[in-house]
Amino acid sequence: MKKIKQFLTSPAATVAVFVLAVALLLFSSIGGARAALAYYSDTYSSRVQMYDIGVTLEENGKSVSWRNYDANSADGSWDESTGTLLTQMLPKGEQLQIGRKYKEELRVKNTGTINQYVRVSIYKYWTDAPNGENAGETADTAKRRDLSPGLIKLGLVNTGREWLVDESASTTERTVLYYSKLLKSGETTPLFADSFSIDGMTATKVTQTTETKDGYTTITTSYDYDGAQFCIEAKVDAVQEHNAEDAVWSAWGKRVTVENGILSLD
């Protein structure tokens, strides 16, 4: 709350900034797959008029979640909807198979009437399954730090020129992408991902314990990922094109250069 207050009272607040986060939460255990899509947003506005603005997350050619500002409504409400993931990825009636690559095409569409620049933050991590010893804890406190996010595979595409990877903000758990072009009203970005899979190595990672009792030695083998749940989030943010460099710095704390509609990372 302190950071929001500081931003709203700063000189940069003369620039209208829209920040919309679409969090794509994908949960599964090794034995099966289920998914839920949730999103949330914070809107930072200033003395500049707020026009119709909105963004939609598309999965395999279909809108799965969106939030659009409706300036014509009496209270400035939002048209919003959530959807369920994996229904667009998995064949009907099929459970997710470890090691198999699935088509998972993700992109962003500007469904408002104002041009914008877009950022996508992707998070991958493991947690204990709901029936595990940490059941009931939040995803953050239940994270399995001993399990590798690298085995959760989201196939990124069009990186380098159209989608820029912010290496300074990326880790093994997080990847931050910036769309280098101005996303005009009604336009859709190129794909930032085209496939999803869980690496087959998850089925080979084991831990062995040895116990000797009464002259007999017992070796117990347990699978490290057994009962674990994978999570992947794609968080989409957007800022308006007016004074874009200042807007990006104010909203995301990132220095960028915008020339002739092309964004580059400093």
Buried (B, 14 or more C-beta within 10 A) or exposed (E): EEEEEEBEEEEBBEBBBBBBBBBBBBBBBBEEBBBEBEBEBEBBEBEBEBBBBBBBBBBBEEEBBBBBBBEEEEEEEBEBEEBEBBBBBBEEEEEBEBEEEBEBBBBBBBBBBBBBBBBBBBBBBBBBBEEBEBEEEEBEEBBBEEBBBEBBBBBBBBEEEBBBBBEEBBEEBBBBBBBBBBBEBEBEBEBBBBBBBBBEEBBEBEEEEEEEEEEEEEEEEEBBBBBBBBBBBBBBBBBBBEBBBBBBBBBBEBEBEBEEEEBEBE
